[in-house]
Structure formats: C-alpha cells, structure tokens
Amino acid sequence: MEAELKERFELYIERGDRLTEERKYEEAFDAYLEALITLASLRVYADTGMLVPAERLIGFLGKYPRLEEALRRFSGVRGGEKEARALREELERLRGMMSLPSSER
C-alpha cells in the first residue's frame, strides 16, 4: 500500500506541475492539495497500518506538526497562482522531511 500511495503522490505532483505550466492554477492547486492529503495518508499508514479518511487525518498527525499545519493551512482554500505555488513549495519541503526523493528540476 505504501508504494501505491507514493506513486499516487508523485502523479498528483506531476499533474499539478503540468497544470501550472498551462497556467491552470486553480486546477494545479487542487492537484497539489491531493498530493498533500496523499502524503498525510502515507505517513499515517506507515505509522499505524490504517487508511484514514482525509477529513480525519489531522487527528493522526501529531508526530508531524509541519504536515498537520500545512493541511490546516491549505484545506478549504480556493487556490490561485499564488496559493498553488506556495503549496508546491511546501510539498517539496515536506517531501524532504518525509524522506521522499525530490522532484526539483
């Protein structure tokens, strides 16, 4: 399951990057938000062996305050260019903290 979650995370990042290049920032933000949720799901699954619904993830992220804070900050936001770029940067920082390979070009 971890491999599938990692693959899903990467696919959301790739989709967000492609949409950003196409200047479809609202859609890119949504893809990056899905990547963030997938990263949180991955961490919870790795720690507990449970898949937790997105709306309950925050309660399971006590060991990952930066990830929890990012979920709180970006959830419920309507994303434009500024928000999409900010979330993309945050995803790279979190990726490093979670020991996932960077996608920086």
Phi and psi in degrees as GROMACS dihedral restraints (atoms count N, CA, C in turn):
[ dihedral_restraints ]
;  ai    aj    ak    al  type     phi  dphi    fc
    3     4     5     6     1   -60.8    20    10
    4     5     6     7     1   -41.3    20    10
    6     7     8     9     1   -61.8    20    10
    7     8     9    10     1   -40.0    20    10
    9    10    11    12     1   -66.0    20    10
   10    11    12    13     1   -40.4    20    10
   12    13    14    15     1   -66.8    20    10
   13    14    15    16     1   -40.3    20    10
   15    16    17    18     1   -63.1    20    10
   16    17    18    19     1   -42.4    20    10
   18    19    20    21     1   -63.8    20    10
   19    20    21    22     1   -42.7    20    10
   21    22    23    24     1   -62.1    20    10
   22    23    24    25     1   -42.3    20    10
   24    25    26    27     1   -55.9    20    10
   25    26    27    28     1   -49.8    20    10
   27    28    29    30     1   -62.5    20    10
   28    29    30    31     1   -39.3    20    10
   30    31    32    33     1   -64.6    20    10
   31    32    33    34     1   -39.8    20    10
   33    34    35    36     1   -65.4    20    10
   34    35    36    37     1   -40.0    20    10
   36    37    38    39     1   -62.4    20    10
   37    38    39    40     1   -48.4    20    10
   39    40    41    42     1   -58.9    20    10
   40    41    42    43     1   -43.4    20    10
   42    43    44    45     1   -63.1    20    10
   43    44    45    46     1   -45.2    20    10
   45    46    47    48     1   -61.1    20    10
   46    47    48    49     1   -41.5    20    10
   48    49    50    51     1   -63.9    20    10
   49    50    51    52     1   -42.6    20    10
   51    52    53    54     1   -63.4    20    10
   52    53    54    55     1   -43.6    20    10
   54    55    56    57     1   -66.9    20    10
   55    56    57    58     1   -34.7    20    10
   57    58    59    60     1   -63.4    20    10
   58    59    60    61     1   -44.5    20    10
   60    61    62    63     1   -60.2    20    10
   61    62    63    64     1   -32.7    20    10
   63    64    65    66     1   -84.3    20    10
   64    65    66    67     1     1.0    20    10
   66    67    68    69     1    62.7    20    10
   67    68    69    70     1    31.3    20    10
   69    70    71    72     1  -100.9    20    10
   70    71    72    73     1    71.8    20    10
   72    73    74    75     1   -67.9    20    10
   73    74    75    76     1   -36.2    20    10
   75    76    77    78     1   -64.8    20    10
   76    77    78    79     1   -43.4    20    10
   78    79    80    81     1   -68.1    20    10
   79    80    81    82     1   -37.2    20    10
   81    82    83    84     1   -62.6    20    10
   82    83    84    85     1   -44.1    20    10
   84    85    86    87     1   -57.5    20    10
   85    86    87    88     1   -45.4    20    10
   87    88    89    90     1   -59.8    20    10
   88    89    90    91     1   -41.9    20    10
   90    91    92    93     1   -64.7    20    10
   91    92    93    94     1   -42.5    20    10
   93    94    95    96     1   -65.6    20    10
   94    95    96    97     1   -36.4    20    10
   96    97    98    99     1   -64.8    20    10
   97    98    99   100     1   -39.8    20    10
   99   100   101   102     1   -63.0    20    10
  100   101   102   103     1   -36.9    20    10
  102   103   104   105     1   -63.3    20    10
  103   104   105   106     1   -41.9    20    10
  105   106   107   108     1   -62.7    20    10
  106   107   108   109     1   -44.7    20    10
  108   109   110   111     1   -63.8    20    10
  109   110   111   112     1   -40.4    20    10
  111   112   113   114     1   -65.2    20    10
  112   113   114   115     1   -39.7    20    10
  114   115   116   117     1   -62.6    20    10
  115   116   117   118     1   -42.5    20    10
  117   118   119   120     1   -63.7    20    10
  118   119   120   121     1   -41.9    20    10
  120   121   122   123     1   -61.7    20    10
  121   122   123   124     1   -40.2    20    10
  123   124   125   126     1   -61.5    20    10
  124   125   126   127     1   -46.1    20    10
  126   127   128   129     1   -63.9    20    10
  127   128   129   130     1   -44.5    20    10
  129   130   131   132     1   -64.2    20    10
  130   131   132   133     1   -43.0    20    10
  132   133   134   135     1   -63.3    20    10
  133   134   135   136     1   -43.2    20    10
  135   136   137   138     1   -62.6    20    10
  136   137   138   139     1   -35.2    20    10
  138   139   140   141     1   -82.9    20    10
  139   140   141   142     1   -34.4    20    10
  141   142   143   144     1  -119.0    20    10
  142   143   144   145     1   -18.7    20    10
  144   145   146   147     1    78.2    20    10
  145   146   147   148     1     8.2    20    10
  147   148   149   150     1  -110.2    20    10
  148   149   150   151     1   142.7    20    10
  150   151   152   153     1   -93.8    20    10
  151   152   153   154     1   124.2    20    10
  153   154   155   156     1  -114.1    20    10
  154   155   156   157     1   137.9    20    10
  156   157   158   159     1   -59.2    20    10
  157   158   159   160     1   148.1    20    10
  159   160   161   162     1   -52.8    20    10
  160   161   162   163     1   -40.4    20    10
  162   163   164   165     1   -69.6    20    10
  163   164   165   166     1   -12.3    20    10
  165   166   167   168     1  -108.9    20    10
  166   167   168   169     1    -0.6    20    10
  168   169   170   171     1   -59.5    20    10
  169   170   171   172     1   -41.1    20    10
  171   172   173   174     1   -55.4    20    10
  172   173   174   175     1   -36.9    20    10
  174   175   176   177     1   -66.8    20    10
  175   176   177   178     1   -12.7    20    10
  177   178   179   180     1  -107.5    20    10
  178   179   180   181     1     3.3    20    10
  180   181   182   183     1  -104.9    20    10
  181   182   183   184     1    23.1    20    10
  183   184   185   186     1   -55.8    20    10
  184   185   186   187     1   -31.9    20    10
  186   187   188   189     1   -77.8    20    10
  187   188   189   190     1    -8.2    20    10
  189   190   191   192     1  -129.5    20    10
  190   191   192   193     1    69.2    20    10
  192   193   194   195     1   -60.3    20    10
  193   194   195   196     1   -33.6    20    10
  195   196   197   198     1   -68.9    20    10
  196   197   198   199     1   -39.3    20    10
  198   199   200   201     1   -66.3    20    10
  199   200   201   202     1   -43.6    20    10
  201   202   203   204     1   -61.3    20    10
  202   203   204   205     1   -43.9    20    10
  204   205   206   207     1   -64.2    20    10
  205   206   207   208     1   -40.5    20    10
  207   208   209   210     1   -63.5    20    10
  208   209   210   211     1   -41.8    20    10
  210   211   212   213     1   -61.7    20    10
  211   212   213   214     1   -44.3    20    10
  213   214   215   216     1   -63.0    20    10
  214   215   216   217     1   -42.5    20    10
  216   217   218   219     1   -69.3    20    10
  217   218   219   220     1   -40.9    20    10
  219   220   221   222     1   -96.0    20    10
  220   221   222   223     1   -19.1    20    10
  222   223   224   225     1   -69.1    20    10
  223   224   225   226     1   137.6    20    10
  225   226   227   228     1    80.6    20    10
  226   227   228   229     1     3.1    20    10
  228   229   230   231     1   -92.9    20    10
  229   230   231   232     1   140.7    20    10
  231   232   233   234     1   -90.9    20    10
  232   233   234   235     1   120.7    20    10
  234   235   236   237     1   -97.3    20    10
  235   236   237   238     1   130.1    20    10
  237   238   239   240     1  -108.1    20    10
  238   239   240   241     1  -159.3    20    10
  240   241   242   243     1   -60.0    20    10
  241   242   243   244     1   -48.8    20    10
  243   244   245   246     1   -59.5    20    10
  244   245   246   247     1   -46.0    20    10
  246   247   248   249     1   -68.7    20    10
  247   248   249   250     1   -39.6    20    10
  249   250   251   252     1   -62.6    20    10
  250   251   252   253     1   -44.5    20    10
  252   253   254   255     1   -67.2    20    10
  253   254   255   256     1   -38.9    20    10
  255   256   257   258     1   -64.7    20    10
  256   257   258   259     1   -42.8    20    10
  258   259   260   261     1   -66.3    20    10
  259   260   261   262     1   -38.8    20    10
  261   262   263   264     1   -61.3    20    10
  262   263   264   265     1   -43.3    20    10
  264   265   266   267     1   -63.2    20    10
  265   266   267   268     1   -42.6    20    10
  267   268   269   270     1   -63.3    20    10
  268   269   270   271     1   -38.5    20    10
  270   271   272   273     1   -61.6    20    10
  271   272   273   274     1   -38.6    20    10
  273   274   275   276     1   -65.9    20    10
  274   275   276   277     1   -40.9    20    10
  276   277   278   279     1   -63.5    20    10
  277   278   279   280     1   -45.3    20    10
  279   280   281   282     1   -66.3    20    10
  280   281   282   283     1   -37.5    20    10
  282   283   284   285     1   -57.1    20    10
  283   284   285   286     1   -44.2    20    10
  285   286   287   288     1   -64.0    20    10
  286   287   288   289     1   -40.8    20    10
  288   289   290   291     1   -67.9    20    10
  289   290   291   292     1   -27.2    20    10
  291   292   293   294     1   -96.2    20    10
  292   293   294   295     1     8.2    20    10
  294   295   296   297     1    61.6    20    10
  295   296   297   298     1    39.2    20    10
  297   298   299   300     1  -103.1    20    10
  298   299   300   301     1   146.5    20    10
  300   301   302   303     1   -63.7    20    10
  301   302   303   304     1   146.2    20    10
  303   304   305   306     1   -74.9    20    10
  304   305   306   307     1   150.4    20    10
  306   307   308   309     1  -107.7    20    10
  307   308   309   310     1     9.8    20    10
  309   310   311   312     1   -58.1    20    10
  310   311   312   313     1   138.5    20    10
